[in-house]
Amino acid sequence: MKDKSSHKEKSKLLFLEAFDGIIQPKTVAVEEQASVYQVGYSTKNIAATIAARKAVITSFAKKTRDKDVHIQFSYSDLDAIESARSGIKFNNFKNIYDLMKLPNNKWAEIIGISERTMQSIIKERKNLDQNKSEKLLSFLTLIEYALSVLGNEKNVDEWLNYKSPSLQGKAPIDYVDTFQGINMLREHLFKIETGNLV
């Protein structure tokens, strides 16, 4: 049971590390409080951010053999906006693409392109322009929030694909192709988080 829990947390960290590559937060401050690790951002450079995240991950990997550790990450909206404007590099997108294992047609819907264009991006290793990056970031910030509410990738995957009466018998994954849908799903997650499911 403990091994499964540790595996789920490490899997979650892989996603968050890949997410870091996309958001590329420009600031960092690492604080340790007993078994709670928080990564926030102040006024340091990207190299310091990456170094700090690696230190947290290394420490986490060691400590999970002996005790439960709660992981909490935070990202700045300004960092996300800057990342969208800069465009997302193919390698950073591919890390998330490989981790989430969604079909090409679903990625195409999320990014707002045709499936053929999606195939071309993968085949030719193309970077994403601002519009595609913005749509991808909107989806990924939803997934990051879902992870914080639901705990691990397995739960997030089940939530994404569960046909809910509150969503007119459709699954959350059916609504991730629009900004309005993303906002609606954020509200849905907030209700789960606060226990207000009425």
C-alpha positions in Angstrom: 0.0 0.0 0.0 2.8 2.4 0.9 4.6 1.6 -2.4 1.5 2.4 -4.4 1.1 5.7 -2.6 4.8 6.5 -3.2 4.4 5.6 -6.9 1.4 7.9 -7.2 3.2 10.8 -5.7 6.3 10.3 -7.9 4.0 10.0 -10.9 2.4 13.3 -9.9 5.8 14.9 -9.5 6.8 13.8 -13.0 3.7 15.7 -14.3 4.5 18.8 -12.3 8.1 18.7 -13.3 7.0 18.6 -17.0 4.6 21.4 -16.3 7.5 23.5 -14.9 9.2 23.1 -18.2 6.2 24.7 -19.9 5.3 27.4 -17.4 9.0 28.2 -16.7 8.5 30.2 -13.5 11.1 32.9 -13.3 11.2 33.0 -9.5 11.8 30.7 -6.6 11.7 30.3 -2.9 11.9 26.9 -1.2 10.6 26.4 2.3 10.6 23.2 4.4 8.1 22.9 7.3 8.2 19.5 8.9 6.8 17.1 6.3 5.3 19.9 4.1 7.2 21.1 1.0 6.1 24.3 -0.7 7.6 25.7 -3.9 6.7 29.3 -4.5 8.3 32.0 -6.6 9.9 35.4 -5.7 12.7 37.2 -7.7 15.3 34.6 -8.7 16.2 33.3 -12.2 15.1 30.2 -14.0 18.3 28.3 -13.2 17.6 28.8 -9.5 14.1 27.6 -10.0 15.1 24.4 -11.7 17.8 23.7 -9.1 15.4 24.3 -6.3 12.7 22.0 -7.8 15.3 19.3 -8.3 16.4 19.6 -4.6 12.8 19.2 -3.5 12.2 16.2 -5.7 15.4 14.5 -4.5 14.5 15.2 -0.9 11.0 13.9 -1.5 12.2 10.7 -3.1 14.3 10.0 0.0 11.8 10.8 2.6 8.8 8.9 1.0 10.6 5.7 1.9 10.0 6.5 5.6 7.1 8.9 5.9 4.2 10.5 4.1 5.0 13.8 2.5 2.5 16.3 1.2 3.5 18.1 -2.0 2.1 21.6 -2.9 3.2 23.6 -5.9 2.1 27.1 -7.0 2.5 28.9 -10.3 2.1 32.6 -11.1 -0.5 33.7 -13.7 2.1 36.2 -15.0 4.6 33.4 -15.6 1.9 31.4 -17.5 1.0 34.5 -19.7 4.7 35.1 -20.5 5.1 31.4 -21.4 2.1 31.6 -23.7 3.4 34.7 -25.4 6.8 33.1 -25.9 5.3 29.9 -27.3 5.8 26.4 -25.9 8.9 24.5 -27.1 8.1 21.1 -28.7 10.3 19.1 -26.2 8.4 20.6 -23.2 5.0 19.8 -24.9 6.2 16.3 -25.7 6.9 15.6 -22.1 3.3 16.3 -21.2 2.0 14.6 -24.3 3.8 11.4 -23.3 2.8 11.5 -19.7 -0.9 12.1 -20.3 -1.3 9.5 -23.1 -4.3 11.3 -24.7 -5.0 10.4 -28.3 -4.0 12.9 -31.0 -7.5 13.8 -31.9 -8.1 14.9 -28.2 -4.8 16.9 -28.1 -6.0 18.5 -31.4 -9.3 19.6 -29.8 -7.5 20.9 -26.7 -5.1 23.0 -28.7 -7.7 24.1 -31.3 -6.2 22.6 -34.4 -7.0 19.8 -36.9 -5.8 16.2 -36.2 -3.7 16.4 -39.3 -1.9 19.5 -37.9 -1.4 17.7 -34.6 0.2 14.8 -36.4 2.5 17.3 -38.2 3.5 18.9 -34.9 4.5 15.6 -33.5 6.2 14.3 -36.7 8.1 17.5 -37.4 8.7 18.4 -33.8 7.2 21.9 -34.2 7.1 24.5 -31.4 3.6 25.8 -30.5 2.7 29.4 -31.4 1.1 31.8 -28.9 -2.5 30.8 -29.7 -1.8 27.1 -29.4 0.3 27.6 -26.3 -2.4 29.6 -24.6 -5.0 26.9 -25.1 -2.6 24.2 -23.9 -1.7 26.2 -20.8 -5.4 26.7 -20.0 -5.9 22.9 -20.1 -2.7 22.2 -18.1 -3.5 24.7 -15.3 -6.9 22.8 -15.0 -5.0 19.5 -14.7 -2.6 21.0 -12.2 -5.6 22.1 -10.1 -7.3 18.7 -10.5 -4.2 17.1 -9.2 -4.2 19.3 -6.1 -7.9 18.5 -5.5 -8.0 14.8 -6.4 -4.5 13.8 -5.3 -3.0 11.7 -8.1 -3.0 11.1 -11.9 -5.3 8.0 -11.6 -8.0 10.0 -9.9 -7.6 12.8 -12.4 -7.9 10.4 -15.3 -11.0 8.9 -13.8 -12.6 12.3 -13.2 -11.7 13.4 -16.7 -13.5 10.4 -18.2 -16.5 10.0 -15.8 -19.8 10.8 -17.4 -21.4 13.0 -14.8 -25.1 13.9 -14.5 -24.1 17.4 -13.5 -22.4 17.7 -16.9 -25.5 16.6 -18.9 -24.2 13.0 -19.0 -20.9 14.0 -20.6 -17.3 13.7 -19.2 -15.1 16.6 -18.3 -12.8 15.7 -21.1 -15.6 16.6 -23.5 -15.4 20.2 -22.4 -11.7 21.0 -22.4 -11.7 22.4 -26.0 -13.0 25.8 -25.0 -12.0 28.4 -22.3 -15.6 28.5 -21.1 -15.5 24.7 -20.7 -12.2 25.0 -18.7 -13.7 27.6 -16.4 -16.8 25.4 -15.9 -14.6 22.5 -14.9 -12.6 24.7 -12.5 -15.9 25.5 -10.8 -16.8 21.8 -10.7 -13.4 21.0 -9.1 -13.9 23.8 -6.6 -17.2 22.2 -5.6 -15.5 18.9 -5.1 -12.7 20.6 -3.1 -15.1 22.4 -0.8 -17.6 19.5 -0.6 -20.4 21.6 -2.2 -21.7 19.1 -4.7 -25.3 20.3 -4.7 
